Amino acid sequence: MRADARRNRERLLAEAAALFSERGTEASLEDIARRAGLAIGTL
């Protein structure tokens, strides 16, 4: 896996965990991507 892809994946997983802890199933994919500083296409 490329280094940038690995960083993006780690960022997305961390933000997803945080958002699901805060909002449960109300967390959206768009919110996860936004909080990770990435575009939804990256997700």
Phi, psi and omega per residue, in radians:
M1 nan 2.412 3.110
R2 -1.153 2.665 -3.092
A3 -1.079 -0.729 -3.132
D4 -1.180 -0.645 3.099
A5 -1.147 -0.680 3.112
R6 -1.113 -0.777 3.113
R7 -1.083 -0.777 3.125
N8 -1.065 -0.752 -3.140
R9 -1.084 -0.794 3.133
E10 -1.090 -0.738 3.116
R11 -1.098 -0.793 -3.140
L12 -1.091 -0.761 -3.139
L13 -1.141 -0.693 3.122
A14 -1.125 -0.790 3.141
E15 -1.198 -0.641 3.099
A16 -1.088 -0.783 3.122
A17 -1.065 -0.763 -3.136
A18 -1.120 -0.803 -3.124
L19 -1.165 -0.716 3.113
F20 -1.152 -0.549 3.063
S21 -1.173 -0.668 -3.121
E22 -1.353 -0.799 -2.958
R23 -1.995 -0.146 -3.068
G24 1.145 -2.455 -3.086
T25 -1.281 -0.047 3.091
E26 -1.382 -0.158 3.113
A27 -1.190 2.322 3.141
S28 -1.803 2.756 3.097
L29 -1.085 -0.651 3.105
E30 -1.073 -0.729 3.109
D31 -1.118 -0.697 3.129
I32 -1.092 -0.873 -3.140
A33 -1.053 -0.781 -3.116
R34 -1.068 -0.817 -3.128
R35 -1.158 -0.488 3.103
A36 -1.417 -0.152 -3.121
G37 1.321 0.490 -3.115
L38 -2.188 2.823 3.093
A39 -1.396 2.714 -3.131
I40 -1.064 -0.538 3.095
G41 -1.099 -0.528 3.091
T42 -1.208 -0.634 3.108
L43 -1.141 nan nan
